[in-house]
């Protein structure tokens, strides 16, 4: 059996989708009874392939004829087969980033992480939303099987995309062992200095975009600051996404510019250290397909405050404080409660470690491998 894997999400600064694709591919390559290849668009070799992708022990099949964006724009109008572009005759084609080309032979699996474009369209970049609206119709029609990342997302896909529940399966993300390693204070201080963080801090880590509900974090923090005697900072760690101007305006409006630290993009190698150095993790997102930062923070042994929406109660279990994502007063009260109650903090840390241990990349890769076999032998 031969399986082609879309590696585009793994290139450059990996987001949650890129991490999901990379971590599963890294483990799938260990199954020697399957021949894997990684498909990469690299027009005229203009992009360098990251070291971690180079180190994957699978054949890299590179298309130099088009940029991916160009191919995606024309694939509905010009019937150029994906197989032709990569000179590929694989049995199964695995896509990790929602959409699949309509012109492709073989068994096609796609990964639909969430339905933000349908349920929270106003939180998306308009052009990306428009592309998804258009391409998801042909994707649902062409895909032979769908992977998603939570039971919550599975319910949404069945309800809103009218997919047969027998055509879809949940494969959870895992949590990397790097988050479980206990770091010493010198390592934490070095990374804090790198991002100009001094003293205690509350942490949000993720893209700066409306769906992440960062404005409510800022409102909660501003409320908390009225009684804060330790000058605890708020660190908003992550690159700018889209529709983020109000985040910066709100910080200025509340006159907390000296207390809020914007780090921009965080190197993957620094994430575990930032988690471990924080007093707690704030993630009251409006909607998530899974919410990987929640289990990363739990594995890093810090308390988590998250929201009661979408997949987040499923992911956090009994280990987090769960609130209405728009109730900034409750979030502020929860911050104070964790800071002032060592018993509660210790309980949340211990329960968080147990919860994070439920999610394993190795088990998820095994599950995906079994799906390949079931599809290959027509068992599903």
C-alpha positions as CSV (number, residue, x, y, z in Angstrom):
1,X,0.0,0.0,0.0
2,X,1.2,3.5,-0.9
3,X,0.0,6.6,0.9
4,X,0.6,10.2,-0.1
5,X,0.6,12.8,2.6
6,X,0.0,16.5,2.1
7,X,2.9,18.3,3.9
8,X,2.1,21.9,3.0
9,X,0.7,22.7,6.5
10,X,4.0,21.6,8.0
11,X,6.1,24.3,6.2
12,X,7.2,27.5,7.8
13,X,5.6,28.6,11.1
14,X,3.4,25.6,12.0
15,X,0.0,26.4,13.4
16,X,-2.2,23.8,15.1
17,X,-3.0,22.2,11.8
18,X,0.7,22.0,10.9
19,X,1.6,20.5,14.2
20,X,-1.2,17.9,13.8
21,X,0.0,17.0,10.3
22,X,3.7,16.9,11.3
23,X,3.4,14.9,14.5
24,X,1.2,12.2,12.9
25,X,3.5,12.0,9.8
26,X,6.5,11.6,12.1
27,X,4.9,8.6,13.7
28,X,3.3,7.1,10.6
29,X,6.7,6.8,8.9
30,X,7.5,4.1,11.5
31,X,5.0,1.7,10.0
32,X,7.3,0.0,7.4
33,X,4.5,-2.1,5.9
34,X,3.2,1.1,4.2
35,X,5.1,3.2,1.6
36,X,4.7,6.9,2.4
37,X,5.5,9.9,0.3
38,X,5.1,13.6,1.3
39,X,3.7,15.9,-1.3
40,X,5.0,19.5,-1.3
41,X,4.3,22.4,-3.6
42,X,7.5,24.4,-4.1
43,X,7.3,26.6,-7.2
44,X,10.7,26.8,-8.9
45,X,12.3,25.8,-5.6
46,X,11.7,29.2,-4.2
47,X,11.0,28.0,-0.6
48,X,13.4,26.2,1.6
49,X,12.2,23.0,3.2
50,X,12.4,23.1,7.0
51,X,14.9,20.8,8.7
52,X,12.3,18.9,10.6
53,X,10.6,18.1,7.3
54,X,13.9,17.1,5.6
55,X,14.5,14.7,8.5
56,X,11.3,12.8,7.9
57,X,12.2,9.4,6.5
58,X,9.7,9.4,3.6
59,X,10.1,10.3,0.0
60,X,9.5,14.1,-0.6
61,X,7.6,14.4,-3.8
62,X,7.8,18.1,-4.9
63,X,5.7,19.9,-7.5
64,X,7.6,22.9,-8.9
65,X,5.1,23.8,-11.7
66,X,2.7,25.8,-9.5
67,X,2.3,27.6,-6.2
68,X,-0.3,25.8,-4.2
69,X,-2.5,29.0,-4.1
70,X,-2.5,29.2,-7.9
71,X,-3.4,25.5,-8.2
72,X,-6.3,26.0,-5.7
73,X,-7.6,28.9,-7.6
74,X,-7.7,27.1,-11.0
75,X,-8.6,23.5,-10.0
76,X,-12.3,24.0,-10.4
77,X,-11.9,25.4,-14.0
78,X,-8.8,23.6,-15.4
79,X,-8.9,19.8,-14.9
80,X,-5.3,19.3,-14.0
81,X,-5.1,16.1,-11.9
82,X,-3.2,16.3,-8.6
83,X,-1.7,12.9,-9.5
84,X,-0.2,14.3,-12.7
85,X,1.4,17.3,-10.9
86,X,3.2,14.9,-8.5
87,X,3.5,12.0,-10.9
88,X,1.9,10.0,-8.2
89,X,-0.1,6.8,-8.3
90,X,-0.7,6.2,-4.6
91,X,-3.6,4.1,-3.3
92,X,-4.5,6.7,-0.6
93,X,-4.1,10.5,-0.5
94,X,-4.2,12.1,3.0
95,X,-5.0,15.8,3.3
96,X,-4.7,17.6,6.6
97,X,-6.0,21.1,5.9
98,X,-9.7,20.9,5.1
99,X,-9.9,20.9,1.3
100,X,-9.0,18.5,-1.4
101,X,-8.5,19.0,-5.1
102,X,-11.6,17.9,-7.0
103,X,-9.4,16.3,-9.8
104,X,-7.6,13.4,-8.1
105,X,-7.6,9.7,-8.4
106,X,-7.3,7.2,-5.6
107,X,-8.9,7.0,-2.2
108,X,-9.0,10.5,-0.6
109,X,-9.0,11.3,3.1
110,X,-9.3,14.8,4.4
111,X,-9.1,16.3,7.9
112,X,-11.8,18.9,8.8
113,X,-10.7,20.4,12.1
114,X,-13.6,22.7,12.8
115,X,-16.5,24.6,11.2
116,X,-15.5,28.1,12.1
117,X,-16.4,29.3,8.6
118,X,-20.0,28.2,9.2
119,X,-20.5,28.8,12.9
120,X,-18.3,31.9,13.5
121,X,-17.8,33.4,10.1
122,X,-17.4,36.9,11.4
123,X,-14.2,35.8,13.2
124,X,-12.5,34.8,10.0
125,X,-10.5,36.6,7.3
126,X,-13.1,37.3,4.6
127,X,-11.0,35.8,1.7
128,X,-10.3,32.6,3.6
129,X,-13.9,32.2,4.5
130,X,-14.9,32.7,0.9
131,X,-12.4,30.1,-0.3
132,X,-13.7,27.6,2.3
133,X,-17.3,28.1,1.4
134,X,-16.5,27.4,-2.2
135,X,-14.0,24.5,-1.8
136,X,-15.7,22.6,1.0
137,X,-18.7,21.7,-1.2
138,X,-16.5,19.9,-3.7
139,X,-14.4,18.5,-0.8
140,X,-17.3,16.8,0.8
141,X,-18.4,15.4,-2.5
142,X,-14.9,14.1,-3.4
143,X,-13.6,12.8,0.0
144,X,-14.0,9.1,0.6
145,X,-13.4,9.5,4.3
146,X,-13.1,12.4,6.9
147,X,-11.0,12.7,9.9
148,X,-11.8,15.3,12.6
149,X,-10.2,16.1,15.9
150,X,-13.0,16.0,18.5
151,X,-16.5,14.6,19.1
152,X,-17.7,18.2,19.2
153,X,-16.4,18.8,15.7
154,X,-17.8,15.5,14.5
155,X,-21.3,16.5,15.6
156,X,-20.9,19.8,13.8
157,X,-19.7,18.2,10.6
158,X,-22.6,15.7,10.6
159,X,-25.1,18.4,11.4
160,X,-24.0,21.2,9.1
161,X,-22.3,19.4,6.2
162,X,-24.7,16.5,6.2
163,X,-22.0,13.9,6.3
164,X,-22.9,10.3,7.1
165,X,-21.5,9.5,10.5
166,X,-20.1,6.2,9.2
167,X,-17.8,8.3,6.9
168,X,-16.1,10.2,9.7
169,X,-13.9,9.3,12.6
170,X,-12.3,11.3,15.5
171,X,-8.5,11.2,15.8
172,X,-7.4,13.4,18.7
173,X,-4.2,15.3,18.7
174,X,-1.6,14.3,21.2
175,X,0.7,16.2,23.5
176,X,4.5,16.2,22.9
177,X,6.7,14.9,25.7
178,X,8.6,18.2,25.7
179,X,5.8,19.8,27.6
180,X,6.1,17.2,30.4
181,X,9.8,17.7,31.0
182,X,10.5,19.8,34.2
183,X,12.6,22.8,33.3
184,X,14.9,24.5,35.7
185,X,14.6,28.2,36.7
186,X,17.6,29.2,34.6
187,X,16.0,27.8,31.4
188,X,12.8,29.7,32.2
189,X,14.5,33.0,32.9
190,X,16.5,32.8,29.7
191,X,13.3,32.4,27.6
192,X,11.5,35.1,29.6
193,X,14.4,37.5,28.9
194,X,14.2,36.6,25.2
195,X,10.7,37.9,25.0
196,X,11.2,40.7,27.5
197,X,9.1,39.2,30.3
198,X,9.9,40.0,33.8
199,X,8.3,38.8,37.0
200,X,5.1,36.8,37.3
201,X,2.7,36.6,34.3
202,X,-0.6,35.1,33.1
203,X,-0.3,33.5,29.6
204,X,-2.4,33.3,26.5
205,X,-0.6,31.5,23.6
206,X,-2.1,31.4,20.1
207,X,-2.8,33.5,17.0
208,X,-4.2,37.0,17.6
209,X,-7.6,36.7,15.9
210,X,-11.2,37.2,17.0
211,X,-12.2,33.6,17.6
212,X,-9.7,33.3,20.3
213,X,-11.6,35.9,22.3
214,X,-8.6,37.9,23.4
215,X,-10.6,41.0,24.0
216,X,-12.4,39.2,26.9
217,X,-9.0,38.1,28.3
218,X,-8.0,41.8,28.3
219,X,-11.2,42.9,30.0
220,X,-10.8,40.2,32.6
221,X,-7.2,41.1,33.2
222,X,-8.0,44.8,33.5
223,X,-10.6,43.9,36.1
224,X,-8.1,41.7,37.9
225,X,-5.5,44.5,37.9
226,X,-7.6,46.7,40.2
227,X,-6.8,44.3,43.1
228,X,-3.4,43.0,41.9
229,X,-0.6,43.9,44.3
230,X,2.2,41.9,42.7
231,X,2.2,43.6,39.3
232,X,1.5,40.4,37.5
233,X,1.8,40.8,33.7
234,X,-0.4,39.5,30.9
235,X,1.6,37.8,28.1
236,X,-0.3,37.5,24.8
237,X,2.0,35.2,22.9
238,X,1.5,34.5,19.2
239,X,1.7,36.0,15.8
240,X,-0.9,38.5,14.4
241,X,-3.6,36.8,12.5
242,X,-6.5,38.9,11.2
243,X,-9.0,41.4,12.6
244,X,-6.7,42.1,15.6
245,X,-6.7,45.9,15.7
246,X,-9.3,46.0,18.5
247,X,-7.0,43.9,20.7
248,X,-4.4,46.7,20.7
249,X,-7.0,49.4,21.0
250,X,-8.5,47.8,24.1
251,X,-5.2,47.6,25.8
252,X,-4.7,51.3,25.2
253,X,-8.2,52.1,26.3
254,X,-7.8,50.4,29.6
255,X,-4.4,52.1,30.1
256,X,-2.6,48.8,30.7
257,X,0.0,49.0,28.0
258,X,2.8,48.7,30.6
259,X,1.4,45.5,31.9
260,X,0.5,43.6,28.6
261,X,3.3,42.0,26.7
262,X,2.9,41.1,23.0
263,X,5.6,38.6,22.0
264,X,4.7,38.0,18.3
265,X,5.5,34.5,17.0
266,X,6.9,32.1,19.6
267,X,9.5,29.6,18.5
268,X,8.3,26.0,19.0
269,X,11.3,25.3,21.2
270,X,10.2,28.1,23.6
271,X,6.6,27.2,24.1
272,X,7.0,24.6,26.9
273,X,9.2,27.0,28.8
274,X,6.7,29.9,28.5
275,X,4.0,27.6,29.8
276,X,6.0,26.4,32.7
277,X,7.0,29.9,33.7
278,X,3.4,31.2,33.8
279,X,1.1,31.4,36.8
280,X,-1.8,30.0,34.7
281,X,-3.0,29.7,31.2
282,X,-6.0,31.6,29.8
283,X,-7.9,30.2,26.9
284,X,-11.6,31.3,26.8
285,X,-11.9,30.7,23.1
286,X,-15.3,31.2,21.4
287,X,-14.9,28.0,19.3
288,X,-12.3,25.3,18.8
289,X,-12.1,22.1,16.9
290,X,-9.9,20.7,19.7
291,X,-7.8,23.3,21.6
292,X,-4.3,21.9,21.7
293,X,-2.9,24.7,23.9
294,X,-5.2,23.5,26.7
295,X,-3.5,20.1,27.0
296,X,-0.1,21.6,26.3
297,X,-0.6,23.9,29.3
298,X,-1.9,21.0,31.5
299,X,1.1,18.8,30.5
300,X,3.3,21.8,31.5
301,X,1.8,21.7,35.0
302,X,0.0,25.0,35.1
303,X,-3.7,25.7,35.9
304,X,-6.1,26.4,33.0
305,X,-9.1,28.7,32.6
306,X,-11.1,27.9,29.5
307,X,-14.6,28.2,28.1
308,X,-17.7,26.1,28.0
309,X,-18.0,26.2,24.2
310,X,-17.5,23.6,21.5
311,X,-14.7,21.0,22.2
312,X,-13.1,22.7,25.2
313,X,-15.1,20.9,28.0
314,X,-14.4,17.6,26.1
315,X,-10.6,18.3,26.0
316,X,-10.2,19.8,29.5
317,X,-12.4,17.3,31.4
318,X,-12.6,18.1,35.1
319,X,-9.1,19.6,35.2
320,X,-9.8,23.3,34.3
321,X,-12.0,26.1,35.5
322,X,-14.7,26.4,32.7
323,X,-16.6,29.6,32.2
324,X,-18.9,31.4,29.8
325,X,-16.3,32.8,27.3
326,X,-17.8,36.3,27.4
327,X,-18.1,36.5,31.2
328,X,-14.9,38.5,31.9
329,X,-15.9,39.1,35.6
330,X,-16.0,35.3,36.2
331,X,-12.7,34.9,34.4
332,X,-11.2,37.7,36.6
333,X,-12.6,36.0,39.7
334,X,-11.1,32.7,38.6
335,X,-7.7,34.2,38.2
336,X,-7.8,35.6,41.7
337,X,-9.1,32.3,43.1
338,X,-6.2,30.3,41.6
339,X,-3.6,32.8,42.7
340,X,-4.9,32.8,46.3
341,X,-5.8,29.1,46.8
342,X,-2.7,26.9,46.8
343,X,-4.8,23.8,47.4
344,X,-7.0,24.5,44.4
345,X,-3.9,25.2,42.3
346,X,-2.2,22.0,43.3
347,X,-5.4,20.0,42.5
348,X,-5.8,21.6,39.1
349,X,-2.2,20.9,38.2
350,X,-2.5,17.2,39.2
351,X,-5.8,16.7,37.4
352,X,-4.3,18.5,34.4
353,X,-1.4,16.1,34.2
354,X,-3.8,13.2,34.2
355,X,-6.0,14.8,31.6
356,X,-3.1,15.5,29.3
357,X,-1.9,11.9,29.5
358,X,-5.1,10.8,27.9
359,X,-3.9,12.2,24.5
360,X,-1.2,10.4,22.7
361,X,0.3,11.0,19.2
362,X,1.4,7.4,19.1
363,X,-2.1,6.0,19.7
364,X,-3.5,8.5,17.2
365,X,-1.1,7.5,14.5
366,X,-1.9,3.9,15.1
367,X,-5.6,4.7,14.7
368,X,-5.0,6.5,11.4
369,X,-2.9,3.6,10.1
370,X,-5.8,1.3,10.9
371,X,-8.1,3.5,8.9
372,X,-5.7,3.3,5.9
373,X,-5.9,-0.5,6.1
374,X,-9.7,-0.6,6.4
375,X,-10.1,1.7,3.4
376,X,-7.5,-0.3,1.4
377,X,-9.3,-3.6,2.1
378,X,-12.8,-2.0,1.7
379,X,-13.7,-2.7,5.4
380,X,-15.2,0.8,5.8
